[in-house]
Amino acid sequence: MFKFKFKTSLAAVAVLATASVAFAYAQNPHVQKRQEAMGLIGSNAKKLNQMSKGQLPFDAAMAQAAFVAISQKAAEVPALFETEAEDPESDAADEIWFLWDEFVTKAEALEAAASAGTGVDSPAALETALQGLNGACKSCHSQFKL
Ligand code: HEC
């Protein structure tokens, strides 16, 4: 009897642990992959915005590399979102899949905006390229991200 109870409580702990992980992270592999890609885009964009605000020193090579990384990930966005995968942790709006062409156009706009920054060689050039980049994020998030 004691053994049984002990096992039961272990099982309960395991279930609780799983539940708390599920609460924090998406479980669906498609959702995980697209969130990872967005996370990478986000961390590179953050670096660029910090540079433009003077929170990081301007570094042309670092800025160019960040724009390259964003443009490469942006090119993968349509394929990463193609499957209509759902997850309680996803912030993707259903509109993505019934306005698919518009979503793809916004992903292409992100790729173009990021490509426009791959040659930045001054803070002024960074400023201009960053305006386009931030606009591309906002334009998609306002319509397609919850
Ligand atoms: C074509 C549309 C689109 C563009 C353009 C776009 N995003 Fe996203 N982004 C999304 C969607 C949709 C989600 C929600 C994905 C999910 O949770 O399933 C998202 C999620 C995110 C997340 C959260 C990732 C996570 O871990 O859950 C970050 C950070 C992010 N985007 C940053 C950016 C930045 C920065 C840009 C611009 C440089 C950008 N995004 C451009 C559609 C876009």
Boltz pocket constraint, residues with backbone or C-beta under 6 A from the ligand:
constraints:
  - pocket:
      binder: B
      contacts: [[A, 31], [A, 34], [A, 35], [A, 36], [A, 38], [A, 39], [A, 41], [A, 42], [A, 43], [A, 45], [A, 46], [A, 70], [A, 77], [A, 89], [A, 90], [A, 91], [A, 92], [A, 93], [A, 103], [A, 104], [A, 106], [A, 107], [A, 110], [A, 133], [A, 134], [A, 136], [A, 137], [A, 138], [A, 140], [A, 141], [A, 144], [A, 145], [A, 146]]
      max_distance: 6.0
